[in-house]
Amino acid sequence: MDHGVFIFLTDYGIDGPTLARATEERGFDGLYLTEHTHIPTSRESSWPGGSELPSRYSHAYDPFVALSAMAVVTERITLGTAVSLVLQHHPITLAKTVASLDRIAGGRFEFGVGPGWNREEMANHGVDPRTRTRRMLEHIAAMREIWTKEEAEFHGEFVDFDPIWSWPKPVRTPPVLIGGEGPTVLDRVLSHGDGWMPRGGQDDDVDVLAGRIAELRRRAVDAGRDGLTVTVFGAVRDRAAVESYAEAGVDRVLYGLPDAGEDEVLRTLDDLAGLSQPG
């Protein structure tokens, strides 16, 4: 099982290149960034983490710009989003951004995606929250066309364009990791994803997770989609929990890093590095 980290990379915390080098030096397999384009000052949407929204949400770097800087100072680790709010971007421009980043990274980019929870944020992008999941899936499908076709076209409910030329193409079609834990998320993984990214530490029963992973893999084989991966976002920082994830069939765990300065983040990386070593 691979071990990686994720962070809200902010303008008041550790800088991206320093973090990327330190992550690779400590033997982690991947580094993932969150995304919020902005946070409306007036918010009615309930934040899943509580009542007060932390400042890291409105101070986060653009993940694609930051990951490009991280790519040039690393050689091995996977770089990804966890998660990108794809429906808040135009799919033609986001397809080019992702392809450009993947080429800079030498094919190391993984595209964790989700529809988001902040309805006011979506509305500022002209997105109707009632259609967010359907729209996200259509954006993913349109981007795949651009990444894989010399002359791509797409005609859907939300995305419509006649044949286009768009280069660069990615080194490989970036694996799409579908975030979420809802009752229909496995349907989306099977129809549009290359992997599933559920959250850990959400009063989750690992036995339930193991059952859903078994269901996903069984359905994937039936659909001719064997090879789908499972990445647990926000894994519990405990050796027993990590061992349980591995037994459940998880392919990768991502531990959260604090939105803090260099000293605190590096200390946290040192502490987490021990979890990837045999007990």
C-alpha positions as a Python dict, from the first residue, in 0.01 Angstrom:
ca = {
    (1, 'M'): (0, 0, 0),
    (2, 'D'): (131, 344, -94),
    (3, 'H'): (152, 633, 155),
    (4, 'G'): (104, 996, 52),
    (5, 'V'): (6, 1332, 198),
    (6, 'F'): (-228, 1617, 113),
    (7, 'I'): (-239, 1979, 219),
    (8, 'F'): (-422, 2308, 183),
    (9, 'L'): (-117, 2488, 45),
    (10, 'T'): (-160, 2852, 152),
    (11, 'D'): (14, 3185, 117),
    (12, 'Y'): (88, 3187, 493),
    (13, 'G'): (228, 2833, 520),
    (14, 'I'): (516, 2626, 387),
    (15, 'D'): (609, 2691, 25),
    (16, 'G'): (532, 2428, -237),
    (17, 'P'): (880, 2340, -365),
    (18, 'T'): (1017, 2297, -11),
    (19, 'L'): (725, 2070, 78),
    (20, 'A'): (758, 1867, -242),
    (21, 'R'): (1130, 1803, -191),
    (22, 'A'): (1075, 1708, 172),
    (23, 'T'): (791, 1472, 83),
    (24, 'E'): (1003, 1290, -172),
    (25, 'E'): (1309, 1278, 53),
    (26, 'R'): (1109, 1108, 330),
    (27, 'G'): (998, 827, 103),
    (28, 'F'): (631, 916, 53),
    (29, 'D'): (468, 805, -270),
    (30, 'G'): (255, 1111, -346),
    (31, 'L'): (161, 1470, -265),
    (32, 'Y'): (-188, 1607, -332),
    (33, 'L'): (-337, 1956, -310),
    (34, 'T'): (-690, 2074, -240),
    (35, 'E'): (-878, 2334, -444),
    (36, 'H'): (-1113, 2625, -384),
    (37, 'T'): (-1111, 2908, -636),
    (38, 'H'): (-1254, 3146, -373),
    (39, 'I'): (-1485, 3152, -72),
    (40, 'P'): (-1790, 3382, -73),
    (41, 'T'): (-1799, 3606, 234),
    (42, 'S'): (-2166, 3522, 289),
    (43, 'R'): (-2221, 3149, 325),
    (44, 'E'): (-2533, 2945, 387),
    (45, 'S'): (-2387, 2606, 287),
    (46, 'S'): (-2301, 2387, 581),
    (47, 'W'): (-1932, 2300, 605),
    (48, 'P'): (-1890, 1925, 671),
    (49, 'G'): (-1620, 1998, 929),
    (50, 'G'): (-1821, 2221, 1161),
    (51, 'S'): (-1955, 2573, 1191),
    (52, 'E'): (-1651, 2798, 1143),
    (53, 'L'): (-1478, 2767, 807),
    (54, 'P'): (-1098, 2773, 855),
    (55, 'S'): (-897, 3041, 677),
    (56, 'R'): (-711, 2779, 472),
    (57, 'Y'): (-1014, 2751, 242),
    (58, 'S'): (-987, 3110, 118),
    (59, 'H'): (-604, 3121, 118),
    (60, 'A'): (-532, 2807, -86),
    (61, 'Y'): (-306, 2831, -390),
    (62, 'D'): (-426, 2731, -733),
    (63, 'P'): (-329, 2362, -722),
    (64, 'F'): (-227, 2335, -1087),
    (65, 'V'): (16, 2627, -1067),
    (66, 'A'): (160, 2501, -738),
    (67, 'L'): (191, 2142, -860),
    (68, 'S'): (380, 2261, -1167),
    (69, 'A'): (637, 2422, -939),
    (70, 'M'): (653, 2102, -735),
    (71, 'A'): (702, 1891, -1046),
    (72, 'V'): (1027, 2060, -1143),
    (73, 'V'): (1192, 1993, -803),
    (74, 'T'): (1089, 1625, -776),
    (75, 'E'): (1146, 1312, -983),
    (76, 'R'): (949, 1025, -833),
    (77, 'I'): (640, 1115, -633),
    (78, 'T'): (292, 1126, -778),
    (79, 'L'): (142, 1476, -779),
    (80, 'G'): (-233, 1522, -772),
    (81, 'T'): (-547, 1704, -666),
    (82, 'A'): (-762, 1596, -375),
    (83, 'V'): (-988, 1720, -499),
    (84, 'S'): (-1029, 1952, -796),
    (85, 'L'): (-1370, 2115, -829),
    (86, 'V'): (-1383, 2050, -1202),
    (87, 'L'): (-1729, 2194, -1264),
    (88, 'Q'): (-1594, 2538, -1165),
    (89, 'H'): (-1367, 2537, -1471),
    (90, 'H'): (-1435, 2536, -1842),
    (91, 'P'): (-1342, 2184, -1958),
    (92, 'I'): (-1147, 2299, -2265),
    (93, 'T'): (-915, 2523, -2062),
    (94, 'L'): (-889, 2276, -1771),
    (95, 'A'): (-800, 1996, -2012),
    (96, 'K'): (-506, 2204, -2140),
    (97, 'T'): (-400, 2297, -1786),
    (98, 'V'): (-401, 1933, -1673),
    (99, 'A'): (-221, 1813, -1986),
    (100, 'S'): (44, 2083, -1949),
    (101, 'L'): (100, 1993, -1583),
    (102, 'D'): (120, 1622, -1661),
    (103, 'R'): (387, 1682, -1925),
    (104, 'I'): (590, 1903, -1691),
    (105, 'A'): (563, 1626, -1430),
    (106, 'G'): (661, 1353, -1675),
    (107, 'G'): (330, 1171, -1649),
    (108, 'R'): (309, 1179, -1267),
    (109, 'F'): (-21, 1367, -1230),
    (110, 'E'): (-337, 1210, -1084),
    (111, 'F'): (-668, 1393, -1107),
    (112, 'G'): (-875, 1363, -790),
    (113, 'V'): (-1215, 1523, -853),
    (114, 'G'): (-1536, 1610, -673),
    (115, 'P'): (-1842, 1830, -721),
    (116, 'G'): (-1786, 2033, -404),
    (117, 'W'): (-2011, 2128, -113),
    (118, 'N'): (-2020, 2512, -115),
    (119, 'R'): (-2328, 2611, -311),
    (120, 'E'): (-2246, 2982, -305),
    (121, 'E'): (-1902, 2913, -452),
    (122, 'M'): (-2062, 2712, -733),
    (123, 'A'): (-2321, 2981, -800),
    (124, 'N'): (-2048, 3241, -854),
    (125, 'H'): (-1921, 3017, -1135),
    (126, 'G'): (-2268, 2994, -1288),
    (127, 'V'): (-2319, 2636, -1171),
    (128, 'D'): (-2660, 2516, -1056),
    (129, 'P'): (-2592, 2303, -743),
    (130, 'R'): (-2886, 2079, -835),
    (131, 'T'): (-2700, 1952, -1142),
    (132, 'R'): (-2346, 1958, -1002),
    (133, 'T'): (-2273, 1585, -1013),
    (134, 'R'): (-2414, 1537, -1362),
    (135, 'R'): (-2218, 1837, -1481),
    (136, 'M'): (-1895, 1714, -1322),
    (137, 'L'): (-1921, 1382, -1502),
    (138, 'E'): (-1982, 1554, -1835),
    (139, 'H'): (-1678, 1777, -1784),
    (140, 'I'): (-1465, 1469, -1717),
    (141, 'A'): (-1593, 1299, -2031),
    (142, 'A'): (-1524, 1609, -2242),
    (143, 'M'): (-1169, 1641, -2107),
    (144, 'R'): (-1096, 1277, -2186),
    (145, 'E'): (-1193, 1345, -2546),
    (146, 'I'): (-949, 1636, -2561),
    (147, 'W'): (-668, 1437, -2400),
    (148, 'T'): (-706, 1135, -2628),
    (149, 'K'): (-822, 1265, -2968),
    (150, 'E'): (-633, 1471, -3223),
    (151, 'E'): (-962, 1629, -3326),
    (152, 'A'): (-1190, 1627, -3025),
    (153, 'E'): (-1555, 1721, -3018),
    (154, 'F'): (-1825, 1691, -2756),
    (155, 'H'): (-2198, 1752, -2755),
    (156, 'G'): (-2368, 1723, -2419),
    (157, 'E'): (-2611, 1892, -2184),
    (158, 'F'): (-2354, 2131, -2032),
    (159, 'V'): (-2057, 2109, -2268),
    (160, 'D'): (-2082, 2155, -2643),
    (161, 'F'): (-1805, 2210, -2895),
    (162, 'D'): (-1736, 2112, -3255),
    (163, 'P'): (-1401, 1951, -3352),
    (164, 'I'): (-1101, 2128, -3197),
    (165, 'W'): (-723, 2099, -3191),
    (166, 'S'): (-567, 2120, -2847),
    (167, 'W'): (-210, 2038, -2751),
    (168, 'P'): (-13, 1944, -2553),
    (169, 'K'): (-155, 1603, -2484),
    (170, 'P'): (-70, 1447, -2145),
    (171, 'V'): (210, 1191, -2124),
    (172, 'R'): (-63, 950, -2016),
    (173, 'T'): (-432, 1007, -1972),
    (174, 'P'): (-436, 1121, -1608),
    (175, 'P'): (-607, 872, -1377),
    (176, 'V'): (-935, 1023, -1255),
    (177, 'L'): (-1007, 951, -888),
    (178, 'I'): (-1371, 1011, -796),
    (179, 'G'): (-1418, 1151, -445),
    (180, 'G'): (-1713, 1085, -217),
    (181, 'E'): (-1883, 825, -2),
    (182, 'G'): (-2250, 852, -102),
    (183, 'P'): (-2469, 559, -202),
    (184, 'T'): (-2416, 610, -577),
    (185, 'V'): (-2046, 703, -580),
    (186, 'L'): (-1937, 359, -702),
    (187, 'D'): (-2161, 405, -1006),
    (188, 'R'): (-1965, 721, -1090),
    (189, 'V'): (-1630, 550, -1034),
    (190, 'L'): (-1728, 272, -1273),
    (191, 'S'): (-1871, 504, -1539),
    (192, 'H'): (-1614, 788, -1535),
    (193, 'G'): (-1326, 706, -1301),
    (194, 'D'): (-1003, 515, -1272),
    (195, 'G'): (-1025, 499, -895),
    (196, 'W'): (-1224, 587, -584),
    (197, 'M'): (-1119, 844, -322),
    (198, 'P'): (-1332, 807, -7),
    (199, 'R'): (-1257, 1006, 306),
    (200, 'G'): (-1115, 839, 613),
    (201, 'G'): (-1177, 939, 973),
    (202, 'Q'): (-1547, 1007, 915),
    (203, 'D'): (-1675, 770, 1188),
    (204, 'D'): (-1602, 509, 925),
    (205, 'D'): (-1615, 138, 991),
    (206, 'V'): (-1326, -25, 805),
    (207, 'D'): (-1540, -335, 761),
    (208, 'V'): (-1794, -122, 573),
    (209, 'L'): (-1514, 26, 363),
    (210, 'A'): (-1381, -323, 291),
    (211, 'G'): (-1727, -432, 180),
    (212, 'R'): (-1761, -138, -58),
    (213, 'I'): (-1413, -200, -199),
    (214, 'A'): (-1505, -564, -260),
    (215, 'E'): (-1826, -450, -431),
    (216, 'L'): (-1635, -203, -648),
    (217, 'R'): (-1383, -464, -757),
    (218, 'R'): (-1652, -723, -824),
    (219, 'R'): (-1851, -481, -1035),
    (220, 'A'): (-1536, -362, -1212),
    (221, 'V'): (-1453, -714, -1322),
    (222, 'D'): (-1810, -765, -1443),
    (223, 'A'): (-1786, -439, -1643),
    (224, 'G'): (-1442, -517, -1785),
    (225, 'R'): (-1290, -239, -1576),
    (226, 'D'): (-1050, -437, -1360),
    (227, 'G'): (-767, -233, -1206),
    (228, 'L'): (-961, 49, -1037),
    (229, 'T'): (-770, 185, -737),
    (230, 'V'): (-882, 303, -392),
    (231, 'T'): (-718, 601, -221),
    (232, 'V'): (-830, 695, 131),
    (233, 'F'): (-822, 1073, 176),
    (234, 'G'): (-758, 1189, 532),
    (235, 'A'): (-644, 851, 662),
    (236, 'V'): (-638, 798, 1037),
    (237, 'R'): (-282, 847, 1167),
    (238, 'D'): (-256, 523, 1358),
    (239, 'R'): (-61, 207, 1278),
    (240, 'A'): (-355, -21, 1356),
    (241, 'A'): (-580, 185, 1128),
    (242, 'V'): (-320, 179, 852),
    (243, 'E'): (-295, -199, 877),
    (244, 'S'): (-676, -220, 863),
    (245, 'Y'): (-681, -9, 546),
    (246, 'A'): (-432, -246, 384),
    (247, 'E'): (-637, -550, 485),
    (248, 'A'): (-949, -383, 342),
    (249, 'G'): (-785, -358, 0),
    (250, 'V'): (-689, 11, 0),
    (251, 'D'): (-416, 94, -253),
    (252, 'R'): (-306, 428, -106),
    (253, 'V'): (-361, 636, 207),
    (254, 'L'): (-327, 1013, 217),
    (255, 'Y'): (-249, 1180, 550),
    (256, 'G'): (-344, 1543, 606),
    (257, 'L'): (-72, 1800, 673),
    (258, 'P'): (-133, 2122, 869),
    (259, 'D'): (-164, 2457, 691),
    (260, 'A'): (136, 2580, 884),
    (261, 'G'): (490, 2702, 850),
    (262, 'E'): (789, 2499, 741),
    (263, 'D'): (903, 2376, 1083),
    (264, 'E'): (565, 2235, 1187),
    (265, 'V'): (494, 2073, 851),
    (266, 'L'): (836, 1908, 836),
    (267, 'R'): (794, 1773, 1191),
    (268, 'T'): (457, 1629, 1088),
    (269, 'L'): (612, 1468, 780),
    (270, 'D'): (879, 1309, 999),
    (271, 'D'): (614, 1169, 1231),
    (272, 'L'): (401, 1034, 946),
    (273, 'A'): (694, 876, 766),
    (274, 'G'): (713, 614, 1038),
    (275, 'L'): (365, 485, 954),
    (276, 'S'): (482, 367, 614),
    (277, 'Q'): (751, 148, 771),
    (278, 'P'): (684, -204, 896),
    (279, 'G'): (595, -213, 1266),
}
